[in-house]
């Protein structure tokens, strides 16, 4: 269902998809621009040999028909702001052990940066990677925000937009391998992941990224 819709809505500029491992557990860390980019990224990952497992708001699982559909796709429910939030990481760990490719948005939501650069990330993806030894593949994309800007209710279908995707090599987290998973270690590892994503996005946009990522908690 997604592929014909994706081909219809956007043109493709996909780069270095061969860097996506075809087998084994892997964490795909991406920037988040629009409610449409999970669909468009899913098409990209599927066409490069991976079934994307996505973390989704728990409320979606309670919507009639939609809840059953996303459950059958192995999506992982996320309870935000509660003691159950860690449950999503436990499920993610199980999925990775079974060889799944999990699409993570470390920012946790669509970016609030005024210029749409990646924000400071949350530490869940880094914690999971360091705990399990799973590789983290950075992915940046650009164009979904033109199709459906964050907060908009109607897509802008014309003229037809271009969805650009770039994949980087695995993020080198080896310097954290023997360190305890303290808050400072997780923040540094997360910063390395987000820096890799931001560098890819700068290449896609042909622009220089800001030296310091946007931090909504300080606004």
C-alpha positions in Angstrom: 0.0 0.0 0.0 2.8 2.4 0.9 4.9 2.0 -2.2 2.4 3.1 -4.9 1.4 6.1 -2.6 5.1 7.0 -2.2 5.8 6.8 -5.9 2.8 8.9 -6.6 3.4 11.7 -4.1 7.2 12.3 -4.4 10.2 12.0 -6.7 13.2 10.1 -5.3 16.8 11.1 -4.6 18.1 8.1 -2.7 21.9 7.9 -1.9 24.1 5.2 -0.4 21.3 2.8 0.4 23.8 0.0 0.1 25.1 1.0 3.5 21.9 -0.4 5.1 22.8 -3.9 6.4 20.6 -6.5 4.8 20.5 -8.9 7.8 20.8 -8.7 11.5 19.5 -6.3 14.1 20.2 -2.7 13.3 19.2 0.7 14.6 18.3 3.3 11.9 18.7 6.8 13.4 17.0 9.5 11.4 15.9 13.2 11.7 12.2 14.0 11.9 10.6 16.7 9.8 7.0 15.7 9.1 4.3 13.2 9.9 4.8 11.8 6.4 8.5 10.9 6.7 7.9 7.6 8.5 5.9 6.5 5.5 8.5 7.7 3.0 11.4 6.3 5.0 9.6 3.0 5.3 9.5 2.8 1.5 13.2 3.6 1.3 14.1 0.9 3.8 11.8 -1.7 2.3 13.3 -1.1 -1.1 16.8 -1.7 0.4 16.0 -5.0 1.9 14.7 -4.2 5.4 11.3 -4.3 7.0 11.1 -1.1 9.2 10.0 -1.5 12.8 8.7 1.9 14.0 8.2 3.2 17.5 4.7 4.8 17.7 2.6 6.6 20.2 0.7 4.1 22.4 -2.6 5.9 21.7 -2.4 4.8 18.1 -2.7 1.1 19.2 -6.1 1.8 20.7 -7.5 3.3 17.5 -10.0 0.8 15.8 -8.4 -1.1 12.8 -5.3 1.2 12.9 -4.2 -0.4 16.1 -4.4 -3.9 14.8 -2.7 -2.9 11.6 0.4 -1.3 13.2 0.6 -4.2 15.7 0.8 -6.6 12.8 3.7 -4.5 11.4 5.6 -5.1 14.7 5.5 -1.5 15.6 6.5 -0.7 19.2 4.2 1.3 21.5 5.7 4.2 23.4 4.2 5.5 26.6 5.4 9.1 26.8 6.1 10.7 30.2 5.2 7.6 32.3 6.9 4.8 34.2 6.0 2.5 31.2 8.3 4.4 28.9 11.2 2.0 29.5 9.0 -0.8 28.2 9.5 0.3 24.6 13.2 -0.2 25.0 12.8 -3.7 26.4 10.6 -4.6 23.4 13.1 -2.9 21.1 15.9 -5.0 22.6 13.8 -8.2 21.8 13.2 -7.0 18.3 16.9 -6.4 17.7 17.8 -9.8 19.1 15.4 -11.3 16.5 17.2 -9.4 13.7 14.8 -6.5 13.2 15.7 -3.1 11.8 14.3 -0.4 14.1 13.7 3.1 12.8 14.5 5.5 15.7 13.8 9.2 15.8 16.2 10.3 18.6 14.7 13.8 18.7 11.4 12.2 19.9 9.3 14.5 17.8 9.4 16.6 14.7 12.2 19.2 15.0 11.3 22.6 16.4 14.4 24.1 15.1 13.3 27.2 13.1 15.6 26.2 10.2 14.6 22.5 10.5 18.0 21.2 11.6 18.1 18.2 14.0 17.6 19.0 17.7 19.4 17.6 20.7 18.5 13.9 20.8 17.0 11.8 23.6 19.2 8.9 24.8 17.1 5.8 24.1 18.7 4.8 20.8 22.2 5.3 22.3 21.3 3.2 25.4 20.0 0.4 23.3 23.0 0.4 21.0 25.6 0.4 23.8 23.7 -2.2 25.8 23.2 -4.6 22.8 26.2 -3.8 20.6 23.8 -3.1 17.7 25.2 -0.9 14.9 23.6 2.5 14.5 23.2 3.6 10.9 22.6 7.4 10.5 20.0 8.5 7.9 19.1 12.0 6.9 16.2 13.1 4.7 14.9 16.3 3.2 11.7 17.1 1.4 8.9 15.5 3.5 8.3 18.9 5.2 7.5 20.3 1.8 4.8 17.7 1.2 3.3 18.1 4.7 4.8 20.8 7.0 4.6 19.9 10.7 1.2 20.9 12.1 -0.4 21.2 8.7 -3.5 19.1 8.0 -3.5 19.1 4.2 -0.6 17.9 2.1 0.9 20.2 -0.6 0.7 17.8 -3.5 1.7 20.1 -6.4 4.2 20.7 -7.7 5.5 17.2 -7.0 8.1 17.2 -4.3 11.5 15.4 -4.1 12.3 13.2 -1.2 16.0 13.1 -0.6 17.6 10.4 1.6 21.3 9.9 2.5 22.7 7.0 4.5 26.0 7.2 6.4 28.4 4.6 7.7 27.8 3.1 11.1 28.3 5.6 13.9 31.6 4.8 15.8 30.5 4.3 19.4 33.5 2.1 20.3 34.9 4.6 22.8 31.9 4.0 25.0 32.0 0.2 24.8 33.5 -0.4 28.3 31.9 2.6 30.1 28.9 2.3 32.4 25.6 3.6 31.0 25.7 6.8 33.0 23.7 9.8 31.9 26.8 11.7 30.7 28.0 8.7 28.6 24.5 8.4 27.0 24.4 12.1 26.3 27.8 12.0 24.6 26.9 8.9 22.5 23.6 10.5 21.5 25.4 13.7 20.5 27.7 11.6 18.2 24.7 9.9 16.6 22.9 13.2 16.0 26.1 14.8 14.7 26.3 12.0 12.1 22.7 12.6 11.0 23.2 16.4 10.9 26.3 16.1 8.8 24.4 14.0 6.2 21.6 16.5 6.2 24.0 19.4 5.6 25.2 17.5 2.5 21.7 17.0 1.3 20.8 20.6 1.8 24.1 22.0 0.6 24.3 24.2 3.6 26.3 24.5 6.8 24.7 23.1 9.9 24.6 25.2 13.1 27.5 24.5 15.5 25.2 23.9 18.4 21.9 21.8 18.0 18.6 23.3 19.0 17.6 22.4 22.5 13.9 22.9 23.2 14.4 22.3 26.9 16.3 25.5 27.1 13.8 27.7 25.3 
